[in-house]
Amino acid sequence: MNDSDKQSLERIRSQRAALADFGMYAFQSDDLDALLTKASQLVSEAMGIDLVKVLEHFTERGEM
């Protein structure tokens, strides 16, 4: 296994761990705002990006 494969595997492991953490948090939380904030934080960390935003889609208006 080369370095690129190892990095890819580690990234996948990190993303799966973040998903598992989120699942546990979701089972324990009854606060939707806190849940969405946690989701944004975990996505930011797992994807290595600084800005993440959760939007609500309004189908009838065709906008977010």
Residue pairs with C-beta under 8 A, 6 or more apart in sequence:
1 9
14 45
14 46
15 46
15 47
18 42
18 43
18 45
18 46
19 42
19 46
21 42
22 38
22 39
22 42
25 35
25 38
26 35
29 35
29 38
36 54
39 54
40 52
40 53
40 54
41 52
43 49
43 52
44 50
44 51
44 52
55 64
56 64
57 63
57 64
58 64
